[in-house]
């Protein structure tokens, strides 16, 4: 792999780390508030996705049942 590609990948990874710290507000000395915020977001996302999947599956079941009536 050529040196320019490696340097570009390292710069991109460093930029991703900086963006992550900026968006989460993660403080290296006190990371718990940011971790709690991230976990709360993940839980909300999980609940939302579960509700969407449940509604989707129920709508498929309903349409199949109506098709056989």
GIVEN-V161808 format. One record per residue. N is the residue number from 1. SS is DSSP state (@ for helix, = for strand, . for the rest). NEAR is the number of other ideal C-beta (glycine too) atoms within 8 Angstrom. D_FIRST is the distance of its C-alpha to the first C-alpha in whole Angstrom. Layout:
n;ss;near;d_first
N;SS;NEAR;D_FIRST
N;SS;NEAR;D_FIRST
//
This chain:
n;ss;near;d_first
1;.;3;0
2;.;5;4
3;@;5;7
4;@;6;9
5;@;8;7
6;@;9;7
7;@;8;11
8;@;8;12
9;@;8;11
10;@;8;13
11;@;8;16
12;@;8;16
13;@;8;17
14;@;8;19
15;@;8;21
16;@;8;21
17;@;8;23
18;@;8;25
19;@;8;26
20;@;9;27
21;@;9;29
22;@;7;31
23;@;6;32
24;@;9;33
25;.;9;35
26;.;9;33
27;.;8;35
28;.;4;33
29;.;4;37
30;.;5;38
31;.;9;36
32;@;6;39
33;@;9;40
34;@;11;37
35;@;9;36
36;@;8;40
37;@;10;39
38;@;9;36
39;@;8;37
40;@;8;40
41;@;8;38
42;@;8;37
43;@;8;40
44;@;8;41
45;@;8;38
46;@;8;39
47;@;8;43
48;@;8;42
49;@;8;40
50;@;8;43
51;@;8;46
52;@;8;44
53;@;8;43
54;@;8;47
55;@;8;48
56;@;8;46
57;@;8;47
58;@;8;51
59;@;8;51
60;@;8;50
61;@;8;52
62;@;8;55
63;@;8;54
64;@;8;54
65;@;8;58
66;@;7;59
67;@;6;58
68;.;5;60
69;.;4;63
//
